[in-house]
Structure formats: structure tokens, C-alpha cells
């Protein structure tokens, strides 16, 4: 049976840290909390769960802080969580079973990260993360922002999930501020950093700048294929925001160089044609989204794109084409998935009024 060191970096997280550590107590044999400069009661709260609370001066480098936390681990495997993560009881049980069954030759255990939820608590954004790492393999974090340990060696994929449950928004400018400081200091961004820098620019409405970054990233031909597909999608968002819908469509179609059409891409193509009132073309792409299935090694999965969103948008398309029967049919299909969703309920009232 293996033992787990849980390693965390925190700062001003008194509103969520207790919730996270309460979950972790069930499976962590050692809890290490590294504080990067809290001014609230975070450290005192952490000390209620562990004596291993350390200080690390913040240097605008998440990888440096995480590597310091890993350096304090003493058990067989290291697990990391963010303060606003939650491990549900059923997943706690799966981790306990994993501790009994895990082959000690496994270097990396991948777990699901449920990073987005709808109004009813259903996961909408899911991807795999390197969550449990063999300490003797000396795993190292890389990247000041959106830090990562590239999976290595003997990798085990599991259906164990960690839920990212924010209570309040963080500093929306932090990541962009760090990236721009890195550039000002003369650092050359890695392909992965360039992708995330473009995304931060996009989030801040700097669409033209973001578009240039995404193009550079794609033209260089480096980086993870999942980031390339996402860059095509994000570039399309930027071009659409700049009123360049034809170019946005070209960016979406260019994603097919990297993988078969995915529902996320098909839904965005459908949305653009819907905005142009080209309903037949929109229907074609939303139907294509329904035919898509997530790939086994797909990085980022927006689950609603595979059924719920196409059903809702097909309802809209057919309603605008005057085919009320088919519009109602697709709304009912959406309702079967999410019977309490506000959009479905609105449509029910809309069709009843007609």
C-alpha cells in the first residue's frame, strides 16, 4: 500500500482551504501547506490540519512555489490540490482503493479535473491532469503561469475526479501581469506559455493582439496538439469579435489539420452560421456536433457541446425556419438532459404561449 503526501501552495484562502483539507484528511498520509504571503487567517487554518506549514516568498512563479512544496514531501507519492478544489466522498473512496491497488512502478496517475459546472452543478468542462506522482522520480513543475508537469514514464489514467469549486473570483489581471513582466524582462515564451499568453489577452478583450499571438503559436508548429486545436478555436473567437467572420470560419476549419472535427469546433461553426441567419448550414454543423464523440486522449472536453448545446441550437434554427414541431422535439431532447435548465424551461413557456 502506498502513502501520499499532499502538497499545496496557498495565499489568502481562508474561505475555502478548510473545505479542501477536510476532504484530504481521508486519504493523505502527510499534508504540506506552503503559504506564499497570506494576510488573512489561512496559515492558522492550515495549522489546524497539519504541522507542516511553510513560508515561501512569492516571486510571480507558480512552478517555483510548487517545486518548493514538493521538496518537503516524504511519502511514496505526491498529490497536489488547489485550495478551492474539492474531492467528493465517492472519489475519496476511489483514492483509498487506489492506495491499496497501485502498482509502485506507476510514475504518474492522471485524474479528471472538473473545472466548470452549470447552474445545476453538472460538470461542463473536464480534462485530465497529472495529479499523483511518484516522488522517487523527482517530478518537476515548469512554467511561471499555468504550470505543468509533463506526464512521463509509466502513466495510469483513472476516472477519479477532483472538482474545482471557486467561491469568489481571483485577481483577473494577475496572469496577464506576470506574462507581461516576463516579456519586459526579456524572457522568450515557450510555445505553451505563448498559447496561454494569447488566451489572457483574449480574456481581456485585446483581440487583435491575442490573434497575432495565436497565429504565431500555430505558425511555429510547436506545442501540444490540444493547445493547437484550442488556439484555432480561440483565434476564431478573436476574429469574430473583430467582425471577421469569414476569417473566423477559416480558423475553425484549420483545426481539422490536427484532429477529426470535435463538437466544440462544430458548435462554434454552427453559431457563426446561425448569427448570419444561414440556418441550413447551422443545422448541418450542429448535427455534426451530435455525431462527434470525445477522443480517448482529448485534452479539453466541453461536455455540453456534445449534446445539450446542439439540441438547444437546433431548436432555435428550426423555430426560425418555421418548423415548430422539430424545434419542440429538440427542446425536449435538451430537457431530457437538463430538465431544470433555465433555457429549456424558457422554451417550454415560449412554445406553450404559441
BELTAWO-V912518 format. One record per residue. N is the residue number from 1. RES is the residue in three letters. SS is DSSP state (h for helix, s for strand, l for the rest). PSI is psi as a letter, one per 40 degrees, with the letter a starting at -180 (999 if undefined). BURIAL is + if it has 24 or more other ideal C-beta (glycine too) atoms within 12 Angstrom, else -. Layout:
# BELTAWO-V912518
n;res;ss;psi;burial
N;RES;SS;PSI;BURIAL
N;RES;SS;PSI;BURIAL
This chain:
# BELTAWO-V912518
n;res;ss;psi;burial
1;UNK;l;h;-
2;UNK;l;i;+
3;UNK;l;i;+
4;UNK;s;h;+
5;UNK;s;h;+
6;UNK;s;h;+
7;UNK;s;h;+
8;UNK;s;i;+
9;UNK;s;h;+
10;UNK;s;i;+
11;UNK;l;h;+
12;UNK;l;f;+
13;UNK;l;f;+
14;UNK;l;d;+
15;UNK;l;e;-
16;UNK;l;e;+
17;UNK;h;d;+
18;UNK;h;d;+
19;UNK;h;d;+
20;UNK;h;d;+
21;UNK;h;d;+
22;UNK;h;d;-
23;UNK;h;d;+
24;UNK;h;d;+
25;UNK;l;d;-
26;UNK;l;d;+
27;UNK;l;e;+
28;UNK;l;h;+
29;UNK;l;e;+
30;UNK;s;h;+
31;UNK;s;h;+
32;UNK;s;h;+
33;UNK;s;h;+
34;UNK;s;h;+
35;UNK;s;h;+
36;UNK;l;f;+
37;UNK;l;f;-
38;UNK;l;i;+
39;UNK;l;e;-
40;UNK;l;a;-
41;UNK;l;f;-
42;UNK;h;d;+
43;UNK;h;d;+
44;UNK;h;d;-
45;UNK;h;d;+
46;UNK;h;d;+
47;UNK;h;e;-
48;UNK;l;e;-
49;UNK;l;d;+
50;UNK;l;i;+
51;UNK;l;e;-
52;UNK;l;g;+
53;UNK;s;h;+
54;UNK;s;i;+
55;UNK;s;i;-
56;UNK;l;h;+
57;UNK;l;h;-
58;UNK;l;h;-
59;UNK;l;f;-
60;UNK;l;f;+
61;UNK;l;h;+
62;UNK;h;d;+
63;UNK;h;d;+
64;UNK;h;d;+
65;UNK;h;d;+
66;UNK;h;d;+
67;UNK;h;d;+
68;UNK;h;d;+
69;UNK;h;d;+
70;UNK;h;d;+
71;UNK;h;e;-
72;UNK;l;e;+
73;UNK;l;i;+
74;UNK;l;e;-
75;UNK;l;a;+
76;UNK;l;d;+
77;UNK;s;i;+
78;UNK;s;h;+
79;UNK;s;i;+
80;UNK;s;i;+
81;UNK;l;i;+
82;UNK;l;i;+
83;UNK;l;d;+
84;UNK;l;f;+
85;UNK;s;i;+
86;UNK;s;h;+
87;UNK;l;h;+
88;UNK;l;i;-
89;UNK;h;d;-
90;UNK;h;d;-
91;UNK;h;d;+
92;UNK;h;d;+
93;UNK;h;d;-
94;UNK;h;d;+
95;UNK;h;d;+
96;UNK;h;d;+
97;UNK;h;d;-
98;UNK;h;d;+
99;UNK;h;d;+
100;UNK;h;d;-
101;UNK;h;e;-
102;UNK;l;h;+
103;UNK;l;h;-
104;UNK;l;e;-
105;UNK;l;e;-
106;UNK;l;h;+
107;UNK;l;d;+
108;UNK;s;h;+
109;UNK;s;h;+
110;UNK;s;h;+
111;UNK;s;i;+
112;UNK;s;h;+
113;UNK;s;h;+
114;UNK;s;g;+
115;UNK;s;e;+
116;UNK;s;i;-
117;UNK;s;i;-
118;UNK;l;a;-
119;UNK;l;d;-
120;UNK;l;e;-
121;UNK;l;e;-
122;UNK;l;h;-
123;UNK;s;h;+
124;UNK;s;e;+
125;UNK;s;h;-
126;UNK;s;h;+
127;UNK;s;i;+
128;UNK;s;i;+
129;UNK;s;i;+
130;UNK;s;h;+
131;UNK;s;d;+
132;UNK;s;h;+
133;UNK;s;h;+
134;UNK;s;h;+
135;UNK;h;d;+
136;UNK;h;d;-
137;UNK;h;e;+
138;UNK;l;f;-
139;UNK;l;i;+
140;UNK;l;h;-
141;UNK;l;i;+
142;UNK;s;i;-
143;UNK;l;h;+
144;UNK;l;d;+
145;UNK;l;i;+
146;UNK;l;f;+
147;UNK;l;i;+
148;UNK;s;i;+
149;UNK;l;h;+
150;UNK;l;h;-
151;UNK;l;i;+
152;UNK;l;i;-
153;UNK;l;b;-
154;UNK;l;h;-
155;UNK;s;h;+
156;UNK;s;h;+
157;UNK;s;h;-
158;UNK;s;i;+
159;UNK;s;e;-
160;UNK;s;h;+
161;UNK;s;i;+
162;UNK;s;h;+
163;UNK;s;h;+
164;UNK;s;h;+
165;UNK;l;g;+
166;UNK;l;i;-
167;UNK;l;d;-
168;UNK;l;i;-
169;UNK;l;i;-
170;UNK;l;a;-
171;UNK;l;h;-
172;UNK;l;e;-
173;UNK;l;e;-
174;UNK;h;d;-
175;UNK;h;d;+
176;UNK;h;d;+
177;UNK;h;d;-
178;UNK;h;d;+
179;UNK;h;d;+
180;UNK;h;d;+
181;UNK;h;d;-
182;UNK;h;d;+
183;UNK;h;d;-
184;UNK;h;d;-
185;UNK;l;e;-
186;UNK;l;e;-
187;UNK;l;h;-
188;UNK;l;h;-
189;UNK;l;h;+
190;UNK;l;i;+
191;UNK;h;d;+
192;UNK;h;d;+
193;UNK;h;d;+
194;UNK;h;d;+
195;UNK;h;d;+
196;UNK;h;d;+
197;UNK;h;d;+
198;UNK;h;d;+
199;UNK;h;d;+
200;UNK;h;d;+
201;UNK;h;d;+
202;UNK;h;d;+
203;UNK;h;d;-
204;UNK;l;e;-
205;UNK;l;e;-
206;UNK;l;g;-
207;UNK;h;d;+
208;UNK;h;d;-
209;UNK;h;d;+
210;UNK;h;d;+
211;UNK;h;d;+
212;UNK;h;d;-
213;UNK;h;d;+
214;UNK;h;d;+
215;UNK;h;d;+
216;UNK;h;d;+
217;UNK;h;d;+
218;UNK;h;d;+
219;UNK;h;d;-
220;UNK;h;d;-
221;UNK;l;e;-
222;UNK;l;i;-
223;UNK;l;i;+
224;UNK;l;h;+
225;UNK;h;d;+
226;UNK;h;d;+
227;UNK;h;d;+
228;UNK;h;d;+
229;UNK;h;d;+
230;UNK;h;d;+
231;UNK;h;d;+
232;UNK;h;d;+
233;UNK;h;d;+
234;UNK;h;d;+
235;UNK;h;d;+
236;UNK;h;d;+
237;UNK;h;d;+
238;UNK;h;d;+
239;UNK;h;d;+
240;UNK;h;d;+
241;UNK;h;d;+
242;UNK;l;e;-
243;UNK;l;e;-
244;UNK;l;g;-
245;UNK;h;d;+
246;UNK;h;d;-
247;UNK;h;d;+
248;UNK;h;d;+
249;UNK;h;d;+
250;UNK;h;d;-
251;UNK;h;d;+
252;UNK;h;d;+
253;UNK;h;d;-
254;UNK;h;e;+
255;UNK;h;d;+
256;UNK;h;e;-
257;UNK;h;d;-
258;UNK;l;d;+
259;UNK;l;i;+
260;UNK;l;i;-
261;UNK;l;h;+
262;UNK;l;i;+
263;UNK;h;d;+
264;UNK;h;d;+
265;UNK;h;d;+
266;UNK;h;d;+
267;UNK;h;d;+
268;UNK;h;d;+
269;UNK;h;d;+
270;UNK;h;d;+
271;UNK;h;d;+
272;UNK;h;d;+
273;UNK;h;d;+
274;UNK;h;d;+
275;UNK;h;d;-
276;UNK;l;e;-
277;UNK;l;f;-
278;UNK;l;g;-
279;UNK;h;d;+
280;UNK;h;d;-
281;UNK;h;d;-
282;UNK;h;d;+
283;UNK;h;d;+
284;UNK;h;d;-
285;UNK;h;d;+
286;UNK;h;d;+
287;UNK;h;d;+
288;UNK;h;d;+
289;UNK;h;d;+
290;UNK;h;d;+
291;UNK;h;e;-
292;UNK;l;i;+
293;UNK;l;h;-
294;UNK;l;h;-
295;UNK;l;i;-
296;UNK;l;d;-
297;UNK;l;f;-
298;UNK;l;h;+
299;UNK;l;d;+
300;UNK;s;h;+
301;UNK;s;h;+
302;UNK;s;g;+
303;UNK;h;d;+
304;UNK;h;d;+
305;UNK;h;e;+
306;UNK;h;e;+
307;UNK;l;d;+
308;UNK;h;d;+
309;UNK;h;d;+
310;UNK;h;d;+
311;UNK;h;d;+
312;UNK;h;d;+
313;UNK;h;d;+
314;UNK;h;d;+
315;UNK;h;d;+
316;UNK;h;d;+
317;UNK;h;d;+
318;UNK;h;d;+
319;UNK;h;d;+
320;UNK;h;d;-
321;UNK;l;e;-
322;UNK;l;e;-
323;UNK;l;g;-
324;UNK;h;d;-
325;UNK;h;d;-
326;UNK;h;d;+
327;UNK;h;d;+
328;UNK;h;d;+
329;UNK;h;d;-
330;UNK;h;d;+
331;UNK;h;d;+
332;UNK;h;d;-
333;UNK;h;d;+
334;UNK;h;d;+
335;UNK;h;d;+
336;UNK;h;d;-
337;UNK;h;d;+
338;UNK;l;g;+
339;UNK;l;e;-
340;UNK;l;e;-
341;UNK;l;h;+
342;UNK;h;d;-
343;UNK;h;d;+
344;UNK;h;d;+
345;UNK;h;d;-
346;UNK;h;d;-
347;UNK;h;d;+
348;UNK;h;d;-
349;UNK;h;d;-
350;UNK;h;d;-
351;UNK;h;d;-
352;UNK;h;d;-
353;UNK;h;d;-
354;UNK;l;999;-
